[in-house]
Amino acid sequence: MKGVNWGNLYNQFKNKSFDANKLEKEIVRLMQDEDVTKKSGIYEYLLDGEEKRLNIRAFTPNMKREAYEKQKGICAKCRKHFAIDEMEADHIKPWRIGGKTNAENCQLLCKDCNRRKAGR
């Protein structure tokens, strides 16, 4: 695939073993996923697990506002009230296990809770 630095990937992961059948199934799934906007990042993502490589579409401001109104400004994790600009949109069902970037799968967390969640 154009734009993939195959030499670096080989050097970084040459000593790891992977299941080719599982990788192929994931490649097909990710290629078909409309939320993945950087298809060339799929290979690196499957090797190192860093979602940033996929350039996954973020929730729109309208989806964030809708979630804020539905939650009445309450963080889904710590249950405290925050202004909308103090909160971040988060996937309820994580993207990595099939969660979509849509209004039904959007929840708002305060910035602190979202960062703690990301660190796990």
PDB file as gemmi writes it, atoms N, CA and C in Angstrom:
CRYST1    1.000    1.000    1.000  90.00  90.00  90.00 P 1                      
ATOM      1  N   MET A   1       0.847  -1.172   0.000  1.00  0.00           N  
ATOM      2  CA  MET A   1       0.000   0.000   0.000  1.00  0.00           C  
ATOM      3  C   MET A   1       0.895   1.239   0.000  1.00  0.00           C  
ATOM      4  N   LYS A   2       0.556   2.186  -0.845  1.00  0.00           N  
ATOM      5  CA  LYS A   2       1.340   3.412  -0.968  1.00  0.00           C  
ATOM      6  C   LYS A   2       1.360   4.179   0.364  1.00  0.00           C  
ATOM      7  N   GLY A   3       2.521   4.681   0.724  1.00  0.00           N  
ATOM      8  CA  GLY A   3       2.648   5.477   1.939  1.00  0.00           C  
ATOM      9  C   GLY A   3       3.023   4.676   3.174  1.00  0.00           C  
ATOM     10  N   VAL A   4       3.111   3.357   3.061  1.00  0.00           N  
ATOM     11  CA  VAL A   4       3.491   2.522   4.196  1.00  0.00           C  
ATOM     12  C   VAL A   4       4.993   2.280   4.131  1.00  0.00           C  
ATOM     13  N   ASN A   5       5.682   2.550   5.227  1.00  0.00           N  
ATOM     14  CA  ASN A   5       7.126   2.344   5.282  1.00  0.00           C  
ATOM     15  C   ASN A   5       7.390   0.894   5.693  1.00  0.00           C  
ATOM     16  N   TRP A   6       7.382   0.022   4.710  1.00  0.00           N  
ATOM     17  CA  TRP A   6       7.510  -1.409   4.959  1.00  0.00           C  
ATOM     18  C   TRP A   6       8.833  -1.767   5.623  1.00  0.00           C  
ATOM     19  N   GLY A   7       9.911  -1.084   5.261  1.00  0.00           N  
ATOM     20  CA  GLY A   7      11.221  -1.374   5.858  1.00  0.00           C  
ATOM     21  C   GLY A   7      11.223  -1.162   7.356  1.00  0.00           C  
ATOM     22  N   ASN A   8      10.679  -0.038   7.793  1.00  0.00           N  
ATOM     23  CA  ASN A   8      10.608   0.240   9.235  1.00  0.00           C  
ATOM     24  C   ASN A   8       9.725  -0.763   9.957  1.00  0.00           C  
ATOM     25  N   LEU A   9       8.593  -1.121   9.338  1.00  0.00           N  
ATOM     26  CA  LEU A   9       7.704  -2.098   9.966  1.00  0.00           C  
ATOM     27  C   LEU A   9       8.420  -3.437  10.128  1.00  0.00           C  
ATOM     28  N   TYR A  10       9.131  -3.839   9.092  1.00  0.00           N  
ATOM     29  CA  TYR A  10       9.865  -5.103   9.166  1.00  0.00           C  
ATOM     30  C   TYR A  10      10.888  -5.056  10.298  1.00  0.00           C  
ATOM     31  N   ASN A  11      11.671  -4.001  10.338  1.00  0.00           N  
ATOM     32  CA  ASN A  11      12.708  -3.886  11.372  1.00  0.00           C  
ATOM     33  C   ASN A  11      12.125  -3.865  12.771  1.00  0.00           C  
ATOM     34  N   GLN A  12      10.995  -3.221  12.933  1.00  0.00           N  
ATOM     35  CA  GLN A  12      10.390  -3.082  14.255  1.00  0.00           C  
ATOM     36  C   GLN A  12       9.704  -4.371  14.722  1.00  0.00           C  
ATOM     37  N   PHE A  13       9.101  -5.118  13.799  1.00  0.00           N  
ATOM     38  CA  PHE A  13       8.265  -6.256  14.196  1.00  0.00           C  
ATOM     39  C   PHE A  13       8.750  -7.616  13.681  1.00  0.00           C  
ATOM     40  N   LYS A  14       9.955  -7.688  13.136  1.00  0.00           N  
ATOM     41  CA  LYS A  14      10.442  -8.929  12.507  1.00  0.00           C  
ATOM     42  C   LYS A  14      10.543 -10.106  13.471  1.00  0.00           C  
ATOM     43  N   ASN A  15      10.702  -9.842  14.743  1.00  0.00           N  
ATOM     44  CA  ASN A  15      10.855 -10.926  15.712  1.00  0.00           C  
ATOM     45  C   ASN A  15       9.545 -11.320  16.397  1.00  0.00           C  
ATOM     46  N   LYS A  16       8.452 -10.670  16.054  1.00  0.00           N  
ATOM     47  CA  LYS A  16       7.150 -11.010  16.622  1.00  0.00           C  
ATOM     48  C   LYS A  16       6.438 -11.981  15.687  1.00  0.00           C  
ATOM     49  N   SER A  17       5.663 -12.873  16.254  1.00  0.00           N  
ATOM     50  CA  SER A  17       4.891 -13.776  15.396  1.00  0.00           C  
ATOM     51  C   SER A  17       3.428 -13.332  15.393  1.00  0.00           C  
ATOM     52  N   PHE A  18       2.808 -13.447  14.248  1.00  0.00           N  
ATOM     53  CA  PHE A  18       1.425 -13.029  14.062  1.00  0.00           C  
ATOM     54  C   PHE A  18       0.647 -14.138  13.364  1.00  0.00           C  
ATOM     55  N   ASP A  19      -0.641 -14.185  13.602  1.00  0.00           N  
ATOM     56  CA  ASP A  19      -1.521 -15.128  12.920  1.00  0.00           C  
ATOM     57  C   ASP A  19      -1.990 -14.460  11.628  1.00  0.00           C  
ATOM     58  N   ALA A  20      -1.500 -14.947  10.510  1.00  0.00           N  
ATOM     59  CA  ALA A  20      -1.796 -14.333   9.210  1.00  0.00           C  
ATOM     60  C   ALA A  20      -3.291 -14.327   8.907  1.00  0.00           C  
ATOM     61  N   ASN A  21      -4.001 -15.367   9.286  1.00  0.00           N  
ATOM     62  CA  ASN A  21      -5.446 -15.422   9.019  1.00  0.00           C  
ATOM     63  C   ASN A  21      -6.204 -14.356   9.808  1.00  0.00           C  
ATOM     64  N   LYS A  22      -5.833 -14.185  11.080  1.00  0.00           N  
ATOM     65  CA  LYS A  22      -6.474 -13.153  11.907  1.00  0.00           C  
ATOM     66  C   LYS A  22      -6.161 -11.763  11.358  1.00  0.00           C  
ATOM     67  N   LEU A  23      -4.902 -11.539  10.982  1.00  0.00           N  
ATOM     68  CA  LEU A  23      -4.514 -10.243  10.425  1.00  0.00           C  
ATOM     69  C   LEU A  23      -5.306  -9.944   9.156  1.00  0.00           C  
ATOM     70  N   GLU A  24      -5.426 -10.918   8.282  1.00  0.00           N  
ATOM     71  CA  GLU A  24      -6.146 -10.712   7.029  1.00  0.00           C  
ATOM     72  C   GLU A  24      -7.612 -10.366   7.278  1.00  0.00           C  
ATOM     73  N   LYS A  25      -8.252 -11.048   8.222  1.00  0.00           N  
ATOM     74  CA  LYS A  25      -9.653 -10.753   8.556  1.00  0.00           C  
ATOM     75  C   LYS A  25      -9.798  -9.327   9.088  1.00  0.00           C  
ATOM     76  N   GLU A  26      -8.855  -8.914   9.950  1.00  0.00           N  
ATOM     77  CA  GLU A  26      -8.902  -7.556  10.498  1.00  0.00           C  
ATOM     78  C   GLU A  26      -8.643  -6.511   9.416  1.00  0.00           C  
ATOM     79  N   ILE A  27      -7.727  -6.790   8.507  1.00  0.00           N  
ATOM     80  CA  ILE A  27      -7.445  -5.860   7.405  1.00  0.00           C  
ATOM     81  C   ILE A  27      -8.701  -5.652   6.576  1.00  0.00           C  
ATOM     82  N   VAL A  28      -9.386  -6.728   6.240  1.00  0.00           N  
ATOM     83  CA  VAL A  28     -10.620  -6.635   5.447  1.00  0.00           C  
ATOM     84  C   VAL A  28     -11.669  -5.826   6.203  1.00  0.00           C  
ATOM     85  N   ARG A  29     -11.845  -6.125   7.503  1.00  0.00           N  
ATOM     86  CA  ARG A  29     -12.849  -5.413   8.314  1.00  0.00           C  
ATOM     87  C   ARG A  29     -12.537  -3.918   8.370  1.00  0.00           C  
ATOM     88  N   LEU A  30     -11.271  -3.583   8.615  1.00  0.00           N  
ATOM     89  CA  LEU A  30     -10.878  -2.181   8.737  1.00  0.00           C  
ATOM     90  C   LEU A  30     -10.956  -1.446   7.403  1.00  0.00           C  
ATOM     91  N   MET A  31     -10.638  -2.117   6.316  1.00  0.00           N  
ATOM     92  CA  MET A  31     -10.743  -1.496   4.987  1.00  0.00           C  
ATOM     93  C   MET A  31     -12.191  -1.124   4.673  1.00  0.00           C  
ATOM     94  N   GLN A  32     -13.128  -1.906   5.187  1.00  0.00           N  
ATOM     95  CA  GLN A  32     -14.546  -1.664   4.923  1.00  0.00           C  
ATOM     96  C   GLN A  32     -15.184  -0.701   5.926  1.00  0.00           C  
ATOM     97  N   ASP A  33     -14.479  -0.404   7.001  1.00  0.00           N  
ATOM     98  CA  ASP A  33     -15.026   0.465   8.054  1.00  0.00           C  
ATOM     99  C   ASP A  33     -14.956   1.919   7.614  1.00  0.00           C  
ATOM    100  N   GLU A  34     -16.118   2.551   7.489  1.00  0.00           N  
ATOM    101  CA  GLU A  34     -16.153   3.943   7.009  1.00  0.00           C  
ATOM    102  C   GLU A  34     -15.570   4.938   7.998  1.00  0.00           C  
ATOM    103  N   ASP A  35     -15.405   4.546   9.265  1.00  0.00           N  
ATOM    104  CA  ASP A  35     -14.811   5.443  10.254  1.00  0.00           C  
ATOM    105  C   ASP A  35     -13.294   5.530  10.114  1.00  0.00           C  
ATOM    106  N   VAL A  36     -12.684   4.569   9.442  1.00  0.00           N  
ATOM    107  CA  VAL A  36     -11.241   4.581   9.223  1.00  0.00           C  
ATOM    108  C   VAL A  36     -10.972   5.437   7.984  1.00  0.00           C  
ATOM    109  N   THR A  37     -10.413   6.607   8.206  1.00  0.00           N  
ATOM    110  CA  THR A  37     -10.187   7.510   7.077  1.00  0.00           C  
ATOM    111  C   THR A  37      -8.757   7.476   6.562  1.00  0.00           C  
ATOM    112  N   LYS A  38      -7.881   6.755   7.246  1.00  0.00           N  
ATOM    113  CA  LYS A  38      -6.499   6.614   6.780  1.00  0.00           C  
ATOM    114  C   LYS A  38      -6.203   5.124   6.638  1.00  0.00           C  
ATOM    115  N   LYS A  39      -6.555   4.585   5.484  1.00  0.00           N  
ATOM    116  CA  LYS A  39      -6.418   3.149   5.244  1.00  0.00           C  
ATOM    117  C   LYS A  39      -4.967   2.694   5.309  1.00  0.00           C  
ATOM    118  N   SER A  40      -4.018   3.541   4.936  1.00  0.00           N  
ATOM    119  CA  SER A  40      -2.609   3.137   4.959  1.00  0.00           C  
ATOM    120  C   SER A  40      -2.108   2.922   6.388  1.00  0.00           C  
ATOM    121  N   GLY A  41      -2.825   3.391   7.383  1.00  0.00           N  
ATOM    122  CA  GLY A  41      -2.425   3.200   8.777  1.00  0.00           C  
ATOM    123  C   GLY A  41      -2.863   1.866   9.360  1.00  0.00           C  
ATOM    124  N   ILE A  42      -3.660   1.118   8.602  1.00  0.00           N  
ATOM    125  CA  ILE A  42      -4.189  -0.147   9.102  1.00  0.00           C  
ATOM    126  C   ILE A  42      -3.075  -1.117   9.485  1.00  0.00           C  
ATOM    127  N   TYR A  43      -2.073  -1.249   8.645  1.00  0.00           N  
ATOM    128  CA  TYR A  43      -1.012  -2.224   8.909  1.00  0.00           C  
ATOM    129  C   TYR A  43      -0.254  -1.893  10.185  1.00  0.00           C  
ATOM    130  N   GLU A  44       0.122  -0.630  10.341  1.00  0.00           N  
ATOM    131  CA  GLU A  44       0.822  -0.230  11.563  1.00  0.00           C  
ATOM    132  C   GLU A  44      -0.072  -0.420  12.780  1.00  0.00           C  
ATOM    133  N   TYR A  45      -1.349  -0.070  12.661  1.00  0.00           N  
ATOM    134  CA  TYR A  45      -2.287  -0.236  13.765  1.00  0.00           C  
ATOM    135  C   TYR A  45      -2.365  -1.698  14.203  1.00  0.00           C  
ATOM    136  N   LEU A  46      -2.451  -2.607  13.249  1.00  0.00           N  
ATOM    137  CA  LEU A  46      -2.552  -4.016  13.596  1.00  0.00           C  
ATOM    138  C   LEU A  46      -1.281  -4.537  14.262  1.00  0.00           C  
ATOM    139  N   LEU A  47      -0.167  -3.899  13.990  1.00  0.00           N  
ATOM    140  CA  LEU A  47       1.089  -4.318  14.596  1.00  0.00           C  
ATOM    141  C   LEU A  47       1.329  -3.695  15.964  1.00  0.00           C  
ATOM    142  N   ASP A  48       0.994  -2.396  16.115  1.00  0.00           N  
ATOM    143  CA  ASP A  48       1.302  -1.730  17.388  1.00  0.00           C  
ATOM    144  C   ASP A  48       0.084  -1.308  18.204  1.00  0.00           C  
ATOM    145  N   GLY A  49      -1.121  -1.402  17.636  1.00  0.00           N  
ATOM    146  CA  GLY A  49      -2.342  -1.113  18.382  1.00  0.00           C  
ATOM    147  C   GLY A  49      -2.669   0.356  18.591  1.00  0.00           C  
ATOM    148  N   GLU A  50      -1.938   1.264  17.970  1.00  0.00           N  
ATOM    149  CA  GLU A  50      -2.185   2.698  18.165  1.00  0.00           C  
ATOM    150  C   GLU A  50      -3.261   3.198  17.200  1.00  0.00           C  
ATOM    151  N   GLU A  51      -4.454   3.503  17.768  1.00  0.00           N  
ATOM    152  CA  GLU A  51      -5.599   3.914  16.951  1.00  0.00           C  
ATOM    153  C   GLU A  51      -5.354   5.201  16.174  1.00  0.00           C  
ATOM    154  N   LYS A  52      -4.456   6.041  16.654  1.00  0.00           N  
ATOM    155  CA  LYS A  52      -4.204   7.309  15.967  1.00  0.00           C  
ATOM    156  C   LYS A  52      -3.756   7.076  14.526  1.00  0.00           C  
ATOM    157  N   ARG A  53      -3.219   5.920  14.237  1.00  0.00           N  
ATOM    158  CA  ARG A  53      -2.742   5.605  12.888  1.00  0.00           C  
ATOM    159  C   ARG A  53      -3.881   5.506  11.883  1.00  0.00           C  
ATOM    160  N   LEU A  54      -5.098   5.311  12.368  1.00  0.00           N  
ATOM    161  CA  LEU A  54      -6.256   5.124  11.491  1.00  0.00           C  
ATOM    162  C   LEU A  54      -6.988   6.420  11.182  1.00  0.00           C  
ATOM    163  N   ASN A  55      -6.644   7.479  11.893  1.00  0.00           N  
ATOM    164  CA  ASN A  55      -7.309   8.763  11.700  1.00  0.00           C  
ATOM    165  C   ASN A  55      -8.830   8.595  11.756  1.00  0.00           C  
ATOM    166  N   ILE A  56      -9.278   7.955  12.835  1.00  0.00           N  
ATOM    167  CA  ILE A  56     -10.705   7.679  12.998  1.00  0.00           C  
ATOM    168  C   ILE A  56     -11.461   8.992  13.144  1.00  0.00           C  
ATOM    169  N   ARG A  57     -12.549   9.067  12.439  1.00  0.00           N  
ATOM    170  CA  ARG A  57     -13.376  10.260  12.459  1.00  0.00           C  
ATOM    171  C   ARG A  57     -13.855  10.569  13.878  1.00  0.00           C  
ATOM    172  N   ALA A  58     -13.767  11.793  14.267  1.00  0.00           N  
ATOM    173  CA  ALA A  58     -14.216  12.225  15.596  1.00  0.00           C  
ATOM    174  C   ALA A  58     -15.719  12.491  15.566  1.00  0.00           C  
ATOM    175  N   PHE A  59     -16.313  12.525  16.733  1.00  0.00           N  
ATOM    176  CA  PHE A  59     -17.721  12.878  16.829  1.00  0.00           C  
ATOM    177  C   PHE A  59     -17.909  14.316  16.370  1.00  0.00           C  
ATOM    178  N   THR A  60     -18.996  14.591  15.680  1.00  0.00           N  
ATOM    179  CA  THR A  60     -19.276  15.941  15.201  1.00  0.00           C  
ATOM    180  C   THR A  60     -19.711  16.816  16.376  1.00  0.00           C  
ATOM    181  N   PRO A  61     -19.602  18.128  16.224  1.00  0.00           N  
ATOM    182  CA  PRO A  61     -20.099  19.021  17.277  1.00  0.00           C  
ATOM    183  C   PRO A  61     -21.585  18.790  17.586  1.00  0.00           C  
ATOM    184  N   ASN A  62     -22.381  18.463  16.578  1.00  0.00           N  
ATOM    185  CA  ASN A  62     -23.804  18.188  16.810  1.00  0.00           C  
ATOM    186  C   ASN A  62     -24.011  16.932  17.657  1.00  0.00           C  
ATOM    187  N   MET A  63     -23.219  15.895  17.396  1.00  0.00           N  
ATOM    188  CA  MET A  63     -23.319  14.668  18.199  1.00  0.00           C  
ATOM    189  C   MET A  63     -22.923  14.953  19.645  1.00  0.00           C  
ATOM    190  N   LYS A  64     -21.872  15.767  19.815  1.00  0.00           N  
ATOM    191  CA  LYS A  64     -21.422  16.118  21.160  1.00  0.00           C  
ATOM    192  C   LYS A  64     -22.507  16.921  21.886  1.00  0.00           C  
ATOM    193  N   ARG A  65     -23.114  17.878  21.210  1.00  0.00           N  
ATOM    194  CA  ARG A  65     -24.184  18.696  21.812  1.00  0.00           C  
ATOM    195  C   ARG A  65     -25.378  17.826  22.190  1.00  0.00           C  
ATOM    196  N   GLU A  66     -25.750  16.912  21.306  1.00  0.00           N  
ATOM    197  CA  GLU A  66     -26.875  16.011  21.561  1.00  0.00           C  
ATOM    198  C   GLU A  66     -26.613  15.165  22.812  1.00  0.00           C  
ATOM    199  N   ALA A  67     -25.396  14.633  22.935  1.00  0.00           N  
ATOM    200  CA  ALA A  67     -25.041  13.830  24.109  1.00  0.00           C  
ATOM    201  C   ALA A  67     -25.044  14.692  25.374  1.00  0.00           C  
ATOM    202  N   TYR A  68     -24.567  15.921  25.245  1.00  0.00           N  
ATOM    203  CA  TYR A  68     -24.536  16.837  26.386  1.00  0.00           C  
ATOM    204  C   TYR A  68     -25.952  17.104  26.896  1.00  0.00           C  
ATOM    205  N   GLU A  69     -26.856  17.370  25.979  1.00  0.00           N  
ATOM    206  CA  GLU A  69     -28.252  17.644  26.363  1.00  0.00           C  
ATOM    207  C   GLU A  69     -28.889  16.397  26.982  1.00  0.00           C  
ATOM    208  N   LYS A  70     -28.648  15.249  26.393  1.00  0.00           N  
ATOM    209  CA  LYS A  70     -29.212  13.995  26.887  1.00  0.00           C  
ATOM    210  C   LYS A  70     -28.700  13.683  28.296  1.00  0.00           C  
ATOM    211  N   GLN A  71     -27.434  13.959  28.545  1.00  0.00           N  
ATOM    212  CA  GLN A  71     -26.821  13.697  29.855  1.00  0.00           C  
ATOM    213  C   GLN A  71     -27.012  14.858  30.827  1.00  0.00           C  
ATOM    214  N   LYS A  72     -27.606  15.943  30.358  1.00  0.00           N  
ATOM    215  CA  LYS A  72     -27.827  17.142  31.184  1.00  0.00           C  
ATOM    216  C   LYS A  72     -26.523  17.675  31.780  1.00  0.00           C  
ATOM    217  N   GLY A  73     -25.427  17.539  31.011  1.00  0.00           N  
ATOM    218  CA  GLY A  73     -24.139  18.069  31.439  1.00  0.00           C  
ATOM    219  C   GLY A  73     -23.422  17.244  32.491  1.00  0.00           C  
ATOM    220  N   ILE A  74     -23.913  16.039  32.744  1.00  0.00           N  
ATOM    221  CA  ILE A  74     -23.336  15.173  33.772  1.00  0.00           C  
ATOM    222  C   ILE A  74     -22.343  14.198  33.127  1.00  0.00           C  
ATOM    223  N   CYS A  75     -21.132  14.131  33.655  1.00  0.00           N  
ATOM    224  CA  CYS A  75     -20.116  13.192  33.178  1.00  0.00           C  
ATOM    225  C   CYS A  75     -20.622  11.766  33.401  1.00  0.00           C  
ATOM    226  N   ALA A  76     -20.532  10.941  32.377  1.00  0.00           N  
ATOM    227  CA  ALA A  76     -21.010   9.563  32.464  1.00  0.00           C  
ATOM    228  C   ALA A  76     -20.189   8.719  33.440  1.00  0.00           C  
ATOM    229  N   LYS A  77     -19.005   9.171  33.805  1.00  0.00           N  
ATOM    230  CA  LYS A  77     -18.123   8.398  34.687  1.00  0.00           C  
ATOM    231  C   LYS A  77     -18.209   8.869  36.152  1.00  0.00           C  
ATOM    232  N   CYS A  78     -17.875  10.135  36.401  1.00  0.00           N  
ATOM    233  CA  CYS A  78     -17.814  10.624  37.791  1.00  0.00           C  
ATOM    234  C   CYS A  78     -19.133  11.224  38.271  1.00  0.00           C  
ATOM    235  N   ARG A  79     -20.077  11.424  37.344  1.00  0.00           N  
ATOM    236  CA  ARG A  79     -21.431  11.913  37.655  1.00  0.00           C  
ATOM    237  C   ARG A  79     -21.474  13.361  38.142  1.00  0.00           C  
ATOM    238  N   LYS A  80     -20.438  14.148  37.847  1.00  0.00           N  
ATOM    239  CA  LYS A  80     -20.426  15.567  38.208  1.00  0.00           C  
ATOM    240  C   LYS A  80     -20.855  16.393  37.005  1.00  0.00           C  
ATOM    241  N   HIS A  81     -21.348  17.595  37.263  1.00  0.00           N  
ATOM    242  CA  HIS A  81     -21.809  18.490  36.195  1.00  0.00           C  
ATOM    243  C   HIS A  81     -20.655  19.337  35.667  1.00  0.00           C  
ATOM    244  N   PHE A  82     -20.614  19.495  34.326  1.00  0.00           N  
ATOM    245  CA  PHE A  82     -19.579  20.284  33.666  1.00  0.00           C  
ATOM    246  C   PHE A  82     -20.189  21.084  32.523  1.00  0.00           C  
ATOM    247  N   ALA A  83     -19.529  22.173  32.163  1.00  0.00           N  
ATOM    248  CA  ALA A  83     -19.888  22.908  30.950  1.00  0.00           C  
ATOM    249  C   ALA A  83     -19.452  22.057  29.757  1.00  0.00           C  
ATOM    250  N   ILE A  84     -20.093  22.234  28.628  1.00  0.00           N  
ATOM    251  CA  ILE A  84     -19.804  21.399  27.462  1.00  0.00           C  
ATOM    252  C   ILE A  84     -18.341  21.481  27.031  1.00  0.00           C  
ATOM    253  N   ASP A  85     -17.727  22.653  27.171  1.00  0.00           N  
ATOM    254  CA  ASP A  85     -16.326  22.780  26.742  1.00  0.00           C  
ATOM    255  C   ASP A  85     -15.344  22.126  27.729  1.00  0.00           C  
ATOM    256  N   GLU A  86     -15.860  21.650  28.856  1.00  0.00           N  
ATOM    257  CA  GLU A  86     -15.040  20.929  29.827  1.00  0.00           C  
ATOM    258  C   GLU A  86     -15.179  19.412  29.670  1.00  0.00           C  
ATOM    259  N   MET A  87     -15.885  19.007  28.600  1.00  0.00           N  
ATOM    260  CA  MET A  87     -16.154  17.590  28.382  1.00  0.00           C  
ATOM    261  C   MET A  87     -15.660  17.153  27.012  1.00  0.00           C  
ATOM    262  N   GLU A  88     -15.449  15.836  26.882  1.00  0.00           N  
ATOM    263  CA  GLU A  88     -14.992  15.268  25.618  1.00  0.00           C  
ATOM    264  C   GLU A  88     -15.894  14.109  25.223  1.00  0.00           C  
ATOM    265  N   ALA A  89     -16.119  13.990  23.925  1.00  0.00           N  
ATOM    266  CA  ALA A  89     -16.937  12.901  23.403  1.00  0.00           C  
ATOM    267  C   ALA A  89     -16.147  11.600  23.457  1.00  0.00           C  
ATOM    268  N   ASP A  90     -16.825  10.524  23.808  1.00  0.00           N  
ATOM    269  CA  ASP A  90     -16.188   9.229  23.982  1.00  0.00           C  
ATOM    270  C   ASP A  90     -17.098   8.141  23.404  1.00  0.00           C  
ATOM    271  N   HIS A  91     -16.485   7.105  22.845  1.00  0.00           N  
ATOM    272  CA  HIS A  91     -17.254   5.962  22.348  1.00  0.00           C  
ATOM    273  C   HIS A  91     -17.729   5.126  23.535  1.00  0.00           C  
ATOM    274  N   ILE A  92     -19.029   4.844  23.618  1.00  0.00           N  
ATOM    275  CA  ILE A  92     -19.562   3.966  24.666  1.00  0.00           C  
ATOM    276  C   ILE A  92     -19.026   2.553  24.431  1.00  0.00           C  
ATOM    277  N   LYS A  93     -19.285   2.029  23.241  1.00  0.00           N  
ATOM    278  CA  LYS A  93     -18.677   0.759  22.827  1.00  0.00           C  
ATOM    279  C   LYS A  93     -17.405   1.148  22.088  1.00  0.00           C  
ATOM    280  N   PRO A  94     -16.243   0.797  22.601  1.00  0.00           N  
ATOM    281  CA  PRO A  94     -14.987   1.245  21.987  1.00  0.00           C  
ATOM    282  C   PRO A  94     -14.893   0.912  20.501  1.00  0.00           C  
ATOM    283  N   TRP A  95     -14.276   1.813  19.777  1.00  0.00           N  
ATOM    284  CA  TRP A  95     -14.121   1.626  18.344  1.00  0.00           C  
ATOM    285  C   TRP A  95     -13.386   0.327  18.044  1.00  0.00           C  
ATOM    286  N   ARG A  96     -12.381   0.011  18.837  1.00  0.00           N  
ATOM    287  CA  ARG A  96     -11.528  -1.150  18.554  1.00  0.00           C  
ATOM    288  C   ARG A  96     -12.284  -2.475  18.625  1.00  0.00           C  
ATOM    289  N   ILE A  97     -13.474  -2.481  19.243  1.00  0.00           N  
ATOM    290  CA  ILE A  97     -14.276  -3.703  19.268  1.00  0.00           C  
ATOM    291  C   ILE A  97     -15.573  -3.525  18.484  1.00  0.00           C  
ATOM    292  N   GLY A  98     -15.551  -2.609  17.536  1.00  0.00           N  
ATOM    293  CA  GLY A  98     -16.685  -2.467  16.624  1.00  0.00           C  
ATOM    294  C   GLY A  98     -17.622  -1.312  16.890  1.00  0.00           C  
ATOM    295  N   GLY A  99     -17.338  -0.496  17.903  1.00  0.00           N  
ATOM    296  CA  GLY A  99     -18.187   0.655  18.183  1.00  0.00           C  
ATOM    297  C   GLY A  99     -18.101   1.692  17.073  1.00  0.00           C  
ATOM    298  N   LYS A 100     -19.213   2.240  16.677  1.00  0.00           N  
ATOM    299  CA  LYS A 100     -19.260   3.223  15.597  1.00  0.00           C  
ATOM    300  C   LYS A 100     -19.144   4.644  16.141  1.00  0.00           C  
ATOM    301  N   THR A 101     -18.747   5.549  15.258  1.00  0.00           N  
ATOM    302  CA  THR A 101     -18.678   6.966  15.606  1.00  0.00           C  
ATOM    303  C   THR A 101     -20.000   7.591  15.180  1.00  0.00           C  
ATOM    304  N   ASN A 102     -21.030   7.376  16.011  1.00  0.00           N  
ATOM    305  CA  ASN A 102     -22.350   7.939  15.731  1.00  0.00           C  
ATOM    306  C   ASN A 102     -22.994   8.400  17.038  1.00  0.00           C  
ATOM    307  N   ALA A 103     -24.102   9.108  16.938  1.00  0.00           N  
ATOM    308  CA  ALA A 103     -24.743   9.704  18.111  1.00  0.00           C  
ATOM    309  C   ALA A 103     -25.160   8.655  19.147  1.00  0.00           C  
ATOM    310  N   GLU A 104     -25.590   7.497  18.689  1.00  0.00           N  
ATOM    311  CA  GLU A 104     -26.034   6.452  19.610  1.00  0.00           C  
ATOM    312  C   GLU A 104     -24.881   5.886  20.440  1.00  0.00           C  
ATOM    313  N   ASN A 105     -23.667   5.998  19.947  1.00  0.00           N  
ATOM    314  CA  ASN A 105     -22.503   5.444  20.638  1.00  0.00           C  
ATOM    315  C   ASN A 105     -21.639   6.536  21.281  1.00  0.00           C  
ATOM    316  N   CYS A 106     -22.212   7.711  21.459  1.00  0.00           N  
ATOM    317  CA  CYS A 106     -21.471   8.851  22.007  1.00  0.00           C  
ATOM    318  C   CYS A 106     -21.897   9.130  23.439  1.00  0.00           C  
ATOM    319  N   GLN A 107     -20.912   9.279  24.302  1.00  0.00           N  
ATOM    320  CA  GLN A 107     -21.160   9.748  25.665  1.00  0.00           C  
ATOM    321  C   GLN A 107     -20.139  10.830  25.962  1.00  0.00           C  
ATOM    322  N   LEU A 108     -20.475  11.694  26.914  1.00  0.00           N  
ATOM    323  CA  LEU A 108     -19.533  12.738  27.300  1.00  0.00           C  
ATOM    324  C   LEU A 108     -18.933  12.415  28.655  1.00  0.00           C  
ATOM    325  N   LEU A 109     -17.619  12.591  28.711  1.00  0.00           N  
ATOM    326  CA  LEU A 109     -16.877  12.440  29.953  1.00  0.00           C  
ATOM    327  C   LEU A 109     -16.163  13.756  30.222  1.00  0.00           C  
ATOM    328  N   CYS A 110     -15.977  14.081  31.500  1.00  0.00           N  
ATOM    329  CA  CYS A 110     -15.156  15.250  31.797  1.00  0.00           C  
ATOM    330  C   CYS A 110     -13.747  14.926  31.303  1.00  0.00           C  
ATOM    331  N   LYS A 111     -12.966  15.948  31.073  1.00  0.00           N  
ATOM    332  CA  LYS A 111     -11.625  15.736  30.516  1.00  0.00           C  
ATOM    333  C   LYS A 111     -10.779  14.840  31.405  1.00  0.00           C  
ATOM    334  N   ASP A 112     -10.911  14.999  32.713  1.00  0.00           N  
ATOM    335  CA  ASP A 112     -10.124  14.189  33.640  1.00  0.00           C  
ATOM    336  C   ASP A 112     -10.497  12.707  33.537  1.00  0.00           C  
ATOM    337  N   CYS A 113     -11.780  12.397  33.535  1.00  0.00           N  
ATOM    338  CA  CYS A 113     -12.222  11.000  33.431  1.00  0.00           C  
ATOM    339  C   CYS A 113     -11.831  10.402  32.085  1.00  0.00           C  
ATOM    340  N   ASN A 114     -11.936  11.185  31.022  1.00  0.00           N  
ATOM    341  CA  ASN A 114     -11.586  10.674  29.703  1.00  0.00           C  
ATOM    342  C   ASN A 114     -10.094  10.356  29.613  1.00  0.00           C  
ATOM    343  N   ARG A 115      -9.266  11.176  30.225  1.00  0.00           N  
ATOM    344  CA  ARG A 115      -7.826  10.927  30.188  1.00  0.00           C  
ATOM    345  C   ARG A 115      -7.455   9.703  31.027  1.00  0.00           C  
ATOM    346  N   ARG A 116      -8.127   9.565  32.178  1.00  0.00           N  
ATOM    347  CA  ARG A 116      -7.871   8.390  33.010  1.00  0.00           C  
ATOM    348  C   ARG A 116      -8.295   7.110  32.299  1.00  0.00           C  
ATOM    349  N   LYS A 117      -9.414   7.189  31.592  1.00  0.00           N  
ATOM    350  CA  LYS A 117      -9.912   6.036  30.851  1.00  0.00           C  
ATOM    351  C   LYS A 117      -8.923   5.656  29.751  1.00  0.00           C  
ATOM    352  N   ALA A 118      -8.386   6.642  29.063  1.00  0.00           N  
ATOM    353  CA  ALA A 118      -7.459   6.397  27.951  1.00  0.00           C  
ATOM    354  C   ALA A 118      -6.160   5.786  28.440  1.00  0.00           C  
ATOM    355  N   GLY A 119      -5.802   6.010  29.684  1.00  0.00           N  
ATOM    356  CA  GLY A 119      -4.564   5.502  30.226  1.00  0.00           C  
ATOM    357  C   GLY A 119      -4.616   4.024  30.591  1.00  0.00           C  
ATOM    358  N   ARG A 120      -5.807   3.424  30.547  1.00  0.00           N  
ATOM    359  CA  ARG A 120      -5.936   2.004  30.903  1.00  0.00           C  
ATOM    360  C   ARG A 120      -5.640   1.102  29.759  1.00  0.00           C  
TER     361      ARG A 120                                                      
END                                                                             
